[in-house]
Amino acid sequence: MMISHIADMIFLEIGKNFSTDAYLLTTKVQGILWSISDVLIIYVMLKIVSLIREQNQKKKILYRYIFLWLSAILIPFLVITTTPVQFFILESIIFGLQFSVLIYSVVTETRDTVVFFKKIITGND
């Protein structure tokens, strides 16, 4: 009970001194870091999918890369947003592009990906 009370007091004190500018700055840093990590993770996933598609002699996935790179190009613009609303809109666009690529790839590539890794694990060709 005592620790809970101390934690409450600490968070209340932080909240009293946490301005809108401080909030926007910390949100920008977090948004930029998360967006960059999302680009990297999705890029690696797309490289794996591209390898599998190449082995299966399927078309390249150029449009997914274009959407991912478009989201990456937008990330630096998060720095120049001046209001939380501007930041939210831009971050939503970036997030939407990235996760559209991710979800579409998961939905369309799951079967071939599972077969690919099953062959690797079992050693079957």
Backbone atoms as SQL, in Angstrom:
CREATE TABLE atoms (id INTEGER PRIMARY KEY, chain TEXT, resi INTEGER, resn TEXT, atom TEXT, x REAL, y REAL, z REAL);
INSERT INTO atoms VALUES
  (1, 'A', 1, 'MET', 'N', 0.827, -1.186, 0.000),
  (2, 'A', 1, 'MET', 'CA', 0.000, 0.000, 0.000),
  (3, 'A', 1, 'MET', 'C', 0.868, 1.244, 0.000),
  (4, 'A', 2, 'MET', 'N', 1.958, 1.226, 0.739),
  (5, 'A', 2, 'MET', 'CA', 2.848, 2.377, 0.842),
  (6, 'A', 2, 'MET', 'C', 3.531, 2.659, -0.496),
  (7, 'A', 3, 'ILE', 'N', 3.990, 1.591, -1.188),
  (8, 'A', 3, 'ILE', 'CA', 4.659, 1.751, -2.478),
  (9, 'A', 3, 'ILE', 'C', 3.690, 2.337, -3.497),
  (10, 'A', 4, 'SER', 'N', 2.454, 1.881, -3.481),
  (11, 'A', 4, 'SER', 'CA', 1.439, 2.398, -4.391),
  (12, 'A', 4, 'SER', 'C', 1.234, 3.895, -4.183),
  (13, 'A', 5, 'HIS', 'N', 1.201, 4.320, -2.943),
  (14, 'A', 5, 'HIS', 'CA', 1.014, 5.740, -2.627),
  (15, 'A', 5, 'HIS', 'C', 2.206, 6.566, -3.114),
  (16, 'A', 6, 'ILE', 'N', 3.401, 6.043, -2.929),
  (17, 'A', 6, 'ILE', 'CA', 4.608, 6.744, -3.382),
  (18, 'A', 6, 'ILE', 'C', 4.605, 6.850, -4.906),
  (19, 'A', 7, 'ALA', 'N', 4.241, 5.769, -5.579),
  (20, 'A', 7, 'ALA', 'CA', 4.179, 5.782, -7.043),
  (21, 'A', 7, 'ALA', 'C', 3.146, 6.798, -7.523),
  (22, 'A', 8, 'ASP', 'N', 1.996, 6.850, -6.855),
  (23, 'A', 8, 'ASP', 'CA', 0.971, 7.836, -7.209),
  (24, 'A', 8, 'ASP', 'C', 1.505, 9.251, -7.091),
  (25, 'A', 9, 'MET', 'N', 2.213, 9.525, -6.008),
  (26, 'A', 9, 'MET', 'CA', 2.759, 10.870, -5.793),
  (27, 'A', 9, 'MET', 'C', 3.796, 11.218, -6.866),
  (28, 'A', 10, 'ILE', 'N', 4.629, 10.249, -7.218),
  (29, 'A', 10, 'ILE', 'CA', 5.657, 10.486, -8.240),
  (30, 'A', 10, 'ILE', 'C', 5.010, 10.797, -9.586),
  (31, 'A', 11, 'PHE', 'N', 4.032, 9.981, -9.973),
  (32, 'A', 11, 'PHE', 'CA', 3.383, 10.203, -11.270),
  (33, 'A', 11, 'PHE', 'C', 2.587, 11.503, -11.293),
  (34, 'A', 12, 'LEU', 'N', 1.970, 11.865, -10.194),
  (35, 'A', 12, 'LEU', 'CA', 1.260, 13.143, -10.127),
  (36, 'A', 12, 'LEU', 'C', 2.226, 14.311, -10.273),
  (37, 'A', 13, 'GLU', 'N', 3.372, 14.211, -9.644),
  (38, 'A', 13, 'GLU', 'CA', 4.377, 15.279, -9.743),
  (39, 'A', 13, 'GLU', 'C', 4.909, 15.393, -11.174),
  (40, 'A', 14, 'ILE', 'N', 5.168, 14.260, -11.790),
  (41, 'A', 14, 'ILE', 'CA', 5.626, 14.276, -13.188),
  (42, 'A', 14, 'ILE', 'C', 4.548, 14.899, -14.070),
  (43, 'A', 15, 'GLY', 'N', 3.311, 14.501, -13.848),
  (44, 'A', 15, 'GLY', 'CA', 2.194, 15.016, -14.644),
  (45, 'A', 15, 'GLY', 'C', 2.010, 16.514, -14.516),
  (46, 'A', 16, 'LYS', 'N', 2.234, 17.042, -13.332),
  (47, 'A', 16, 'LYS', 'CA', 2.085, 18.485, -13.117),
  (48, 'A', 16, 'LYS', 'C', 3.116, 19.274, -13.914),
  (49, 'A', 17, 'ASN', 'N', 4.278, 18.705, -14.098),
  (50, 'A', 17, 'ASN', 'CA', 5.366, 19.409, -14.770),
  (51, 'A', 17, 'ASN', 'C', 5.566, 18.971, -16.221),
  (52, 'A', 18, 'PHE', 'N', 4.657, 18.202, -16.739),
  (53, 'A', 18, 'PHE', 'CA', 4.787, 17.659, -18.090),
  (54, 'A', 18, 'PHE', 'C', 3.961, 18.522, -19.032),
  (55, 'A', 19, 'SER', 'N', 4.610, 19.413, -19.751),
  (56, 'A', 19, 'SER', 'CA', 3.911, 20.355, -20.629),
  (57, 'A', 19, 'SER', 'C', 3.503, 19.684, -21.940),
  (58, 'A', 20, 'THR', 'N', 2.684, 20.389, -22.701),
  (59, 'A', 20, 'THR', 'CA', 2.287, 19.899, -24.018),
  (60, 'A', 20, 'THR', 'C', 3.509, 19.763, -24.921),
  (61, 'A', 21, 'ASP', 'N', 4.437, 20.709, -24.808),
  (62, 'A', 21, 'ASP', 'CA', 5.664, 20.637, -25.611),
  (63, 'A', 21, 'ASP', 'C', 6.499, 19.412, -25.247),
  (64, 'A', 22, 'ALA', 'N', 6.605, 19.129, -23.958),
  (65, 'A', 22, 'ALA', 'CA', 7.355, 17.947, -23.524),
  (66, 'A', 22, 'ALA', 'C', 6.668, 16.676, -24.011),
  (67, 'A', 23, 'TYR', 'N', 5.340, 16.666, -23.932),
  (68, 'A', 23, 'TYR', 'CA', 4.571, 15.522, -24.417),
  (69, 'A', 23, 'TYR', 'C', 4.820, 15.316, -25.908),
  (70, 'A', 24, 'LEU', 'N', 4.742, 16.399, -26.692),
  (71, 'A', 24, 'LEU', 'CA', 4.918, 16.291, -28.135),
  (72, 'A', 24, 'LEU', 'C', 6.334, 15.827, -28.478),
  (73, 'A', 25, 'LEU', 'N', 7.318, 16.339, -27.771),
  (74, 'A', 25, 'LEU', 'CA', 8.704, 15.936, -28.022),
  (75, 'A', 25, 'LEU', 'C', 8.906, 14.447, -27.746),
  (76, 'A', 26, 'THR', 'N', 8.451, 13.977, -26.599),
  (77, 'A', 26, 'THR', 'CA', 8.626, 12.554, -26.276),
  (78, 'A', 26, 'THR', 'C', 7.823, 11.668, -27.229),
  (79, 'A', 27, 'THR', 'N', 6.664, 12.146, -27.642),
  (80, 'A', 27, 'THR', 'CA', 5.854, 11.391, -28.591),
  (81, 'A', 27, 'THR', 'C', 6.542, 11.319, -29.946),
  (82, 'A', 28, 'LYS', 'N', 7.158, 12.422, -30.364),
  (83, 'A', 28, 'LYS', 'CA', 7.897, 12.422, -31.633),
  (84, 'A', 28, 'LYS', 'C', 9.049, 11.421, -31.602),
  (85, 'A', 29, 'VAL', 'N', 9.812, 11.446, -30.530),
  (86, 'A', 29, 'VAL', 'CA', 10.947, 10.523, -30.415),
  (87, 'A', 29, 'VAL', 'C', 10.453, 9.081, -30.473),
  (88, 'A', 30, 'GLN', 'N', 9.433, 8.784, -29.699),
  (89, 'A', 30, 'GLN', 'CA', 8.891, 7.427, -29.681),
  (90, 'A', 30, 'GLN', 'C', 8.339, 7.045, -31.056),
  (91, 'A', 31, 'GLY', 'N', 7.583, 7.939, -31.681),
  (92, 'A', 31, 'GLY', 'CA', 6.995, 7.650, -32.988),
  (93, 'A', 31, 'GLY', 'C', 8.043, 7.409, -34.057),
  (94, 'A', 32, 'ILE', 'N', 9.093, 8.220, -34.037),
  (95, 'A', 32, 'ILE', 'CA', 10.170, 8.060, -35.017),
  (96, 'A', 32, 'ILE', 'C', 10.882, 6.727, -34.815),
  (97, 'A', 33, 'LEU', 'N', 11.213, 6.405, -33.577),
  (98, 'A', 33, 'LEU', 'CA', 11.915, 5.143, -33.304),
  (99, 'A', 33, 'LEU', 'C', 11.064, 3.933, -33.669),
  (100, 'A', 34, 'TRP', 'N', 9.782, 3.958, -33.301),
  (101, 'A', 34, 'TRP', 'CA', 8.895, 2.838, -33.633),
  (102, 'A', 34, 'TRP', 'C', 8.718, 2.714, -35.139),
  (103, 'A', 35, 'SER', 'N', 8.567, 3.843, -35.824),
  (104, 'A', 35, 'SER', 'CA', 8.368, 3.798, -37.272),
  (105, 'A', 35, 'SER', 'C', 9.596, 3.247, -37.984),
  (106, 'A', 36, 'ILE', 'N', 10.773, 3.652, -37.538),
  (107, 'A', 36, 'ILE', 'CA', 12.009, 3.125, -38.130),
  (108, 'A', 36, 'ILE', 'C', 12.117, 1.622, -37.886),
  (109, 'A', 37, 'SER', 'N', 11.825, 1.190, -36.675),
  (110, 'A', 37, 'SER', 'CA', 11.912, -0.249, -36.389),
  (111, 'A', 37, 'SER', 'C', 10.875, -1.029, -37.191),
  (112, 'A', 38, 'ASP', 'N', 9.683, -0.458, -37.375),
  (113, 'A', 38, 'ASP', 'CA', 8.668, -1.125, -38.202),
  (114, 'A', 38, 'ASP', 'C', 9.154, -1.284, -39.637),
  (115, 'A', 39, 'VAL', 'N', 9.773, -0.234, -40.186),
  (116, 'A', 39, 'VAL', 'CA', 10.301, -0.314, -41.550),
  (117, 'A', 39, 'VAL', 'C', 11.333, -1.435, -41.645),
  (118, 'A', 40, 'LEU', 'N', 12.233, -1.506, -40.693),
  (119, 'A', 40, 'LEU', 'CA', 13.279, -2.535, -40.725),
  (120, 'A', 40, 'LEU', 'C', 12.697, -3.945, -40.630),
  (121, 'A', 41, 'ILE', 'N', 11.766, -4.137, -39.717),
  (122, 'A', 41, 'ILE', 'CA', 11.160, -5.464, -39.540),
  (123, 'A', 41, 'ILE', 'C', 10.388, -5.880, -40.786),
  (124, 'A', 42, 'ILE', 'N', 9.591, -4.970, -41.327),
  (125, 'A', 42, 'ILE', 'CA', 8.793, -5.295, -42.511),
  (126, 'A', 42, 'ILE', 'C', 9.701, -5.492, -43.726),
  (127, 'A', 43, 'TYR', 'N', 10.773, -4.730, -43.818),
  (128, 'A', 43, 'TYR', 'CA', 11.731, -4.899, -44.913),
  (129, 'A', 43, 'TYR', 'C', 12.337, -6.307, -44.887),
  (130, 'A', 44, 'VAL', 'N', 12.748, -6.759, -43.723),
  (131, 'A', 44, 'VAL', 'CA', 13.309, -8.111, -43.604),
  (132, 'A', 44, 'VAL', 'C', 12.260, -9.150, -43.991),
  (133, 'A', 45, 'MET', 'N', 11.030, -8.957, -43.535),
  (134, 'A', 45, 'MET', 'CA', 9.963, -9.884, -43.886),
  (135, 'A', 45, 'MET', 'C', 9.757, -9.907, -45.402),
  (136, 'A', 46, 'LEU', 'N', 9.775, -8.729, -46.039),
  (137, 'A', 46, 'LEU', 'CA', 9.595, -8.673, -47.490),
  (138, 'A', 46, 'LEU', 'C', 10.753, -9.344, -48.229),
  (139, 'A', 47, 'LYS', 'N', 11.956, -9.231, -47.700),
  (140, 'A', 47, 'LYS', 'CA', 13.094, -9.909, -48.321),
  (141, 'A', 47, 'LYS', 'C', 12.906, -11.426, -48.263),
  (142, 'A', 48, 'ILE', 'N', 12.425, -11.927, -47.142),
  (143, 'A', 48, 'ILE', 'CA', 12.156, -13.366, -47.014),
  (144, 'A', 48, 'ILE', 'C', 11.072, -13.781, -47.997),
  (145, 'A', 49, 'VAL', 'N', 9.993, -13.004, -48.048),
  (146, 'A', 49, 'VAL', 'CA', 8.897, -13.300, -48.974),
  (147, 'A', 49, 'VAL', 'C', 9.397, -13.263, -50.420),
  (148, 'A', 50, 'SER', 'N', 10.245, -12.298, -50.739),
  (149, 'A', 50, 'SER', 'CA', 10.793, -12.197, -52.101),
  (150, 'A', 50, 'SER', 'C', 11.610, -13.435, -52.455),
  (151, 'A', 51, 'LEU', 'N', 12.407, -13.903, -51.518),
  (152, 'A', 51, 'LEU', 'CA', 13.201, -15.112, -51.731),
  (153, 'A', 51, 'LEU', 'C', 12.299, -16.313, -52.006),
  (154, 'A', 52, 'ILE', 'N', 11.267, -16.457, -51.202),
  (155, 'A', 52, 'ILE', 'CA', 10.333, -17.578, -51.367),
  (156, 'A', 52, 'ILE', 'C', 9.613, -17.473, -52.705),
  (157, 'A', 53, 'ARG', 'N', 9.168, -16.269, -53.060),
  (158, 'A', 53, 'ARG', 'CA', 8.471, -16.075, -54.341),
  (159, 'A', 53, 'ARG', 'C', 9.406, -16.375, -55.519),
  (160, 'A', 54, 'GLU', 'N', 10.658, -15.990, -55.385),
  (161, 'A', 54, 'GLU', 'CA', 11.632, -16.258, -56.447),
  (162, 'A', 54, 'GLU', 'C', 11.817, -17.763, -56.629),
  (163, 'A', 55, 'GLN', 'N', 11.914, -18.487, -55.520),
  (164, 'A', 55, 'GLN', 'CA', 12.058, -19.950, -55.604),
  (165, 'A', 55, 'GLN', 'C', 10.827, -20.600, -56.225),
  (166, 'A', 56, 'ASN', 'N', 9.660, -20.003, -55.979),
  (167, 'A', 56, 'ASN', 'CA', 8.415, -20.542, -56.528),
  (168, 'A', 56, 'ASN', 'C', 8.087, -19.950, -57.897),
  (169, 'A', 57, 'GLN', 'N', 9.009, -19.173, -58.445),
  (170, 'A', 57, 'GLN', 'CA', 8.867, -18.545, -59.760),
  (171, 'A', 57, 'GLN', 'C', 7.589, -17.712, -59.862),
  (172, 'A', 58, 'LYS', 'N', 7.350, -16.911, -58.833),
  (173, 'A', 58, 'LYS', 'CA', 6.210, -15.988, -58.826),
  (174, 'A', 58, 'LYS', 'C', 6.699, -14.569, -59.092),
  (175, 'A', 59, 'LYS', 'N', 5.751, -13.697, -59.403),
  (176, 'A', 59, 'LYS', 'CA', 6.089, -12.297, -59.694),
  (177, 'A', 59, 'LYS', 'C', 6.730, -11.615, -58.491),
  (178, 'A', 60, 'LYS', 'N', 7.524, -10.581, -58.788),
  (179, 'A', 60, 'LYS', 'CA', 8.138, -9.788, -57.722),
  (180, 'A', 60, 'LYS', 'C', 7.072, -8.944, -57.034),
  (181, 'A', 61, 'ILE', 'N', 7.381, -8.506, -55.820),
  (182, 'A', 61, 'ILE', 'CA', 6.413, -7.769, -54.999),
  (183, 'A', 61, 'ILE', 'C', 6.778, -6.281, -54.923),
  (184, 'A', 62, 'LEU', 'N', 6.985, -5.679, -56.057),
  (185, 'A', 62, 'LEU', 'CA', 7.452, -4.300, -56.155),
  (186, 'A', 62, 'LEU', 'C', 6.557, -3.307, -55.411),
  (187, 'A', 63, 'TYR', 'N', 5.252, -3.427, -55.555),
  (188, 'A', 63, 'TYR', 'CA', 4.345, -2.444, -54.946),
  (189, 'A', 63, 'TYR', 'C', 4.432, -2.432, -53.422),
  (190, 'A', 64, 'ARG', 'N', 4.669, -3.573, -52.828),
  (191, 'A', 64, 'ARG', 'CA', 4.807, -3.601, -51.368),
  (192, 'A', 64, 'ARG', 'C', 6.046, -2.833, -50.927),
  (193, 'A', 65, 'TYR', 'N', 7.129, -2.984, -51.673),
  (194, 'A', 65, 'TYR', 'CA', 8.345, -2.213, -51.374),
  (195, 'A', 65, 'TYR', 'C', 8.099, -0.715, -51.560),
  (196, 'A', 66, 'ILE', 'N', 7.363, -0.356, -52.593),
  (197, 'A', 66, 'ILE', 'CA', 7.065, 1.066, -52.829),
  (198, 'A', 66, 'ILE', 'C', 6.294, 1.649, -51.653),
  (199, 'A', 67, 'PHE', 'N', 5.269, 0.949, -51.184),
  (200, 'A', 67, 'PHE', 'CA', 4.495, 1.439, -50.032),
  (201, 'A', 67, 'PHE', 'C', 5.360, 1.527, -48.779),
  (202, 'A', 68, 'LEU', 'N', 6.223, 0.536, -48.583),
  (203, 'A', 68, 'LEU', 'CA', 7.102, 0.566, -47.413),
  (204, 'A', 68, 'LEU', 'C', 8.069, 1.743, -47.495),
  (205, 'A', 69, 'TRP', 'N', 8.681, 1.960, -48.662),
  (206, 'A', 69, 'TRP', 'CA', 9.623, 3.076, -48.802),
  (207, 'A', 69, 'TRP', 'C', 8.909, 4.415, -48.707),
  (208, 'A', 70, 'LEU', 'N', 7.678, 4.494, -49.183),
  (209, 'A', 70, 'LEU', 'CA', 6.902, 5.729, -49.020),
  (210, 'A', 70, 'LEU', 'C', 6.716, 6.040, -47.539),
  (211, 'A', 71, 'SER', 'N', 6.416, 5.010, -46.756),
  (212, 'A', 71, 'SER', 'CA', 6.275, 5.228, -45.307),
  (213, 'A', 71, 'SER', 'C', 7.599, 5.671, -44.699),
  (214, 'A', 72, 'ALA', 'N', 8.707, 5.103, -45.183),
  (215, 'A', 72, 'ALA', 'CA', 10.030, 5.484, -44.667),
  (216, 'A', 72, 'ALA', 'C', 10.366, 6.933, -45.022),
  (217, 'A', 73, 'ILE', 'N', 9.983, 7.359, -46.210),
  (218, 'A', 73, 'ILE', 'CA', 10.235, 8.740, -46.635),
  (219, 'A', 73, 'ILE', 'C', 9.456, 9.728, -45.769),
  (220, 'A', 74, 'LEU', 'N', 8.290, 9.328, -45.299),
  (221, 'A', 74, 'LEU', 'CA', 7.456, 10.222, -44.483),
  (222, 'A', 74, 'LEU', 'C', 7.949, 10.365, -43.039),
  (223, 'A', 75, 'ILE', 'N', 8.732, 9.418, -42.552),
  (224, 'A', 75, 'ILE', 'CA', 9.163, 9.432, -41.146),
  (225, 'A', 75, 'ILE', 'C', 9.864, 10.730, -40.742),
  (226, 'A', 76, 'PRO', 'N', 10.820, 11.254, -41.511),
  (227, 'A', 76, 'PRO', 'CA', 11.483, 12.500, -41.083),
  (228, 'A', 76, 'PRO', 'C', 10.532, 13.686, -40.928),
  (229, 'A', 77, 'PHE', 'N', 9.408, 13.656, -41.619),
  (230, 'A', 77, 'PHE', 'CA', 8.446, 14.750, -41.503),
  (231, 'A', 77, 'PHE', 'C', 7.775, 14.787, -40.129),
  (232, 'A', 78, 'LEU', 'N', 7.890, 13.698, -39.370),
  (233, 'A', 78, 'LEU', 'CA', 7.359, 13.706, -38.003),
  (234, 'A', 78, 'LEU', 'C', 8.053, 14.768, -37.157),
  (235, 'A', 79, 'VAL', 'N', 9.311, 15.050, -37.461),
  (236, 'A', 79, 'VAL', 'CA', 10.080, 16.034, -36.692),
  (237, 'A', 79, 'VAL', 'C', 9.471, 17.428, -36.812),
  (238, 'A', 80, 'ILE', 'N', 8.933, 17.760, -37.969),
  (239, 'A', 80, 'ILE', 'CA', 8.456, 19.132, -38.179),
  (240, 'A', 80, 'ILE', 'C', 6.984, 19.336, -37.845),
  (241, 'A', 81, 'THR', 'N', 6.321, 18.313, -37.356),
  (242, 'A', 81, 'THR', 'CA', 4.935, 18.528, -36.924),
  (243, 'A', 81, 'THR', 'C', 4.938, 19.447, -35.709),
  (244, 'A', 82, 'THR', 'N', 3.963, 20.348, -35.664),
  (245, 'A', 82, 'THR', 'CA', 3.943, 21.345, -34.587),
  (246, 'A', 82, 'THR', 'C', 2.808, 21.152, -33.596),
  (247, 'A', 83, 'THR', 'N', 1.867, 20.289, -33.932),
  (248, 'A', 83, 'THR', 'CA', 0.755, 20.039, -33.010),
  (249, 'A', 83, 'THR', 'C', 0.547, 18.537, -32.867),
  (250, 'A', 84, 'PRO', 'N', -0.048, 18.123, -31.762),
  (251, 'A', 84, 'PRO', 'CA', -0.349, 16.696, -31.601),
  (252, 'A', 84, 'PRO', 'C', -1.246, 16.151, -32.720),
  (253, 'A', 85, 'VAL', 'N', -2.165, 16.974, -33.225),
  (254, 'A', 85, 'VAL', 'CA', -3.063, 16.515, -34.291),
  (255, 'A', 85, 'VAL', 'C', -2.276, 16.251, -35.575),
  (256, 'A', 86, 'GLN', 'N', -1.376, 17.158, -35.935),
  (257, 'A', 86, 'GLN', 'CA', -0.537, 16.946, -37.119),
  (258, 'A', 86, 'GLN', 'C', 0.288, 15.668, -36.970),
  (259, 'A', 87, 'PHE', 'N', 0.868, 15.508, -35.803),
  (260, 'A', 87, 'PHE', 'CA', 1.677, 14.319, -35.552),
  (261, 'A', 87, 'PHE', 'C', 0.824, 13.061, -35.687),
  (262, 'A', 88, 'PHE', 'N', -0.355, 13.068, -35.076),
  (263, 'A', 88, 'PHE', 'CA', -1.233, 11.902, -35.103),
  (264, 'A', 88, 'PHE', 'C', -1.628, 11.544, -36.531),
  (265, 'A', 89, 'ILE', 'N', -1.969, 12.536, -37.334),
  (266, 'A', 89, 'ILE', 'CA', -2.382, 12.269, -38.715),
  (267, 'A', 89, 'ILE', 'C', -1.229, 11.670, -39.517),
  (268, 'A', 90, 'LEU', 'N', -0.055, 12.282, -39.418),
  (269, 'A', 90, 'LEU', 'CA', 1.098, 11.779, -40.169),
  (270, 'A', 90, 'LEU', 'C', 1.510, 10.391, -39.686),
  (271, 'A', 91, 'GLU', 'N', 1.543, 10.189, -38.390),
  (272, 'A', 91, 'GLU', 'CA', 1.905, 8.872, -37.845),
  (273, 'A', 91, 'GLU', 'C', 0.877, 7.822, -38.262),
  (274, 'A', 92, 'SER', 'N', -0.384, 8.201, -38.344),
  (275, 'A', 92, 'SER', 'CA', -1.427, 7.269, -38.787),
  (276, 'A', 92, 'SER', 'C', -1.230, 6.867, -40.243),
  (277, 'A', 93, 'ILE', 'N', -0.827, 7.823, -41.075),
  (278, 'A', 93, 'ILE', 'CA', -0.555, 7.511, -42.484),
  (279, 'A', 93, 'ILE', 'C', 0.625, 6.551, -42.590),
  (280, 'A', 94, 'ILE', 'N', 1.690, 6.850, -41.861),
  (281, 'A', 94, 'ILE', 'CA', 2.883, 5.993, -41.871),
  (282, 'A', 94, 'ILE', 'C', 2.525, 4.593, -41.384),
  (283, 'A', 95, 'PHE', 'N', 1.851, 4.530, -40.250),
  (284, 'A', 95, 'PHE', 'CA', 1.435, 3.249, -39.665),
  (285, 'A', 95, 'PHE', 'C', 0.529, 2.493, -40.632),
  (286, 'A', 96, 'GLY', 'N', -0.406, 3.202, -41.245),
  (287, 'A', 96, 'GLY', 'CA', -1.337, 2.569, -42.176),
  (288, 'A', 96, 'GLY', 'C', -0.634, 1.941, -43.365),
  (289, 'A', 97, 'LEU', 'N', 0.327, 2.665, -43.928),
  (290, 'A', 97, 'LEU', 'CA', 1.091, 2.116, -45.054),
  (291, 'A', 97, 'LEU', 'C', 1.866, 0.868, -44.634),
  (292, 'A', 98, 'GLN', 'N', 2.561, 0.971, -43.507),
  (293, 'A', 98, 'GLN', 'CA', 3.391, -0.146, -43.052),
  (294, 'A', 98, 'GLN', 'C', 2.557, -1.384, -42.749),
  (295, 'A', 99, 'PHE', 'N', 1.488, -1.202, -42.038),
  (296, 'A', 99, 'PHE', 'CA', 0.728, -2.369, -41.624),
  (297, 'A', 99, 'PHE', 'C', -0.192, -2.889, -42.714),
  (298, 'A', 100, 'SER', 'N', -0.505, -2.072, -43.707),
  (299, 'A', 100, 'SER', 'CA', -1.206, -2.593, -44.877),
  (300, 'A', 100, 'SER', 'C', -0.301, -3.571, -45.614),
  (301, 'A', 101, 'VAL', 'N', 0.964, -3.197, -45.771),
  (302, 'A', 101, 'VAL', 'CA', 1.943, -4.090, -46.402),
  (303, 'A', 101, 'VAL', 'C', 2.091, -5.368, -45.578),
  (304, 'A', 102, 'LEU', 'N', 2.219, -5.213, -44.273),
  (305, 'A', 102, 'LEU', 'CA', 2.400, -6.364, -43.392),
  (306, 'A', 102, 'LEU', 'C', 1.202, -7.305, -43.448),
  (307, 'A', 103, 'ILE', 'N', 0.014, -6.780, -43.270),
  (308, 'A', 103, 'ILE', 'CA', -1.188, -7.619, -43.244),
  (309, 'A', 103, 'ILE', 'C', -1.419, -8.274, -44.604),
  (310, 'A', 104, 'TYR', 'N', -1.273, -7.504, -45.676),
  (311, 'A', 104, 'TYR', 'CA', -1.457, -8.076, -47.011),
  (312, 'A', 104, 'TYR', 'C', -0.467, -9.218, -47.248),
  (313, 'A', 105, 'SER', 'N', 0.773, -9.009, -46.846),
  (314, 'A', 105, 'SER', 'CA', 1.793, -10.041, -47.036),
  (315, 'A', 105, 'SER', 'C', 1.494, -11.286, -46.213),
  (316, 'A', 106, 'VAL', 'N', 1.071, -11.107, -44.993),
  (317, 'A', 106, 'VAL', 'CA', 0.737, -12.259, -44.146),
  (318, 'A', 106, 'VAL', 'C', -0.423, -13.038, -44.756),
  (319, 'A', 107, 'VAL', 'N', -1.445, -12.329, -45.220),
  (320, 'A', 107, 'VAL', 'CA', -2.620, -12.995, -45.783),
  (321, 'A', 107, 'VAL', 'C', -2.268, -13.735, -47.075),
  (322, 'A', 108, 'THR', 'N', -1.464, -13.113, -47.931),
  (323, 'A', 108, 'THR', 'CA', -1.212, -13.709, -49.246),
  (324, 'A', 108, 'THR', 'C', -0.020, -14.661, -49.295),
  (325, 'A', 109, 'GLU', 'N', 0.874, -14.583, -48.340),
  (326, 'A', 109, 'GLU', 'CA', 2.114, -15.353, -48.431),
  (327, 'A', 109, 'GLU', 'C', 2.260, -16.450, -47.378),
  (328, 'A', 110, 'THR', 'N', 1.295, -16.612, -46.505),
  (329, 'A', 110, 'THR', 'CA', 1.435, -17.558, -45.399),
  (330, 'A', 110, 'THR', 'C', 1.673, -18.984, -45.882),
  (331, 'A', 111, 'ARG', 'N', 0.874, -19.442, -46.821),
  (332, 'A', 111, 'ARG', 'CA', 0.975, -20.843, -47.262),
  (333, 'A', 111, 'ARG', 'C', 2.371, -21.146, -47.822),
  (334, 'A', 112, 'ASP', 'N', 2.843, -20.337, -48.749),
  (335, 'A', 112, 'ASP', 'CA', 4.166, -20.585, -49.341),
  (336, 'A', 112, 'ASP', 'C', 5.277, -20.466, -48.302),
  (337, 'A', 113, 'THR', 'N', 5.123, -19.544, -47.365),
  (338, 'A', 113, 'THR', 'CA', 6.139, -19.353, -46.328),
  (339, 'A', 113, 'THR', 'C', 6.209, -20.562, -45.400),
  (340, 'A', 114, 'VAL', 'N', 5.057, -21.080, -45.022),
  (341, 'A', 114, 'VAL', 'CA', 5.023, -22.263, -44.155),
  (342, 'A', 114, 'VAL', 'C', 5.656, -23.455, -44.869),
  (343, 'A', 115, 'VAL', 'N', 5.321, -23.642, -46.134),
  (344, 'A', 115, 'VAL', 'CA', 5.900, -24.746, -46.910),
  (345, 'A', 115, 'VAL', 'C', 7.419, -24.582, -47.008),
  (346, 'A', 116, 'PHE', 'N', 7.881, -23.370, -47.254),
  (347, 'A', 116, 'PHE', 'CA', 9.313, -23.083, -47.368),
  (348, 'A', 116, 'PHE', 'C', 10.048, -23.467, -46.085),
  (349, 'A', 117, 'PHE', 'N', 9.546, -22.998, -44.943),
  (350, 'A', 117, 'PHE', 'CA', 10.221, -23.289, -43.677),
  (351, 'A', 117, 'PHE', 'C', 10.064, -24.748, -43.265),
  (352, 'A', 118, 'LYS', 'N', 8.970, -25.375, -43.652),
  (353, 'A', 118, 'LYS', 'CA', 8.793, -26.802, -43.368),
  (354, 'A', 118, 'LYS', 'C', 9.860, -27.617, -44.104),
  (355, 'A', 119, 'LYS', 'N', 10.135, -27.238, -45.349),
  (356, 'A', 119, 'LYS', 'CA', 11.180, -27.927, -46.113),
  (357, 'A', 119, 'LYS', 'C', 12.545, -27.746, -45.456),
  (358, 'A', 120, 'ILE', 'N', 12.806, -26.564, -44.966),
  (359, 'A', 120, 'ILE', 'CA', 14.092, -26.303, -44.302),
  (360, 'A', 120, 'ILE', 'C', 14.212, -27.134, -43.029),
  (361, 'A', 121, 'ILE', 'N', 13.150, -27.159, -42.242),
  (362, 'A', 121, 'ILE', 'CA', 13.178, -27.860, -40.954),
  (363, 'A', 121, 'ILE', 'C', 13.275, -29.369, -41.142),
  (364, 'A', 122, 'THR', 'N', 12.500, -29.904, -42.084),
  (365, 'A', 122, 'THR', 'CA', 12.483, -31.358, -42.272),
  (366, 'A', 122, 'THR', 'C', 13.590, -31.844, -43.198),
  (367, 'A', 123, 'GLY', 'N', 14.206, -30.924, -43.939),
  (368, 'A', 123, 'GLY', 'CA', 15.271, -31.303, -44.857),
  (369, 'A', 123, 'GLY', 'C', 14.762, -31.892, -46.155),
  (370, 'A', 124, 'ASN', 'N', 13.465, -31.774, -46.423),
  (371, 'A', 124, 'ASN', 'CA', 12.876, -32.288, -47.669),
  (372, 'A', 124, 'ASN', 'C', 12.978, -31.237, -48.764),
  (373, 'A', 125, 'ASP', 'N', 13.165, -31.709, -49.997),
  (374, 'A', 125, 'ASP', 'CA', 13.191, -30.778, -51.137),
  (375, 'A', 125, 'ASP', 'C', 11.934, -30.858, -51.904);
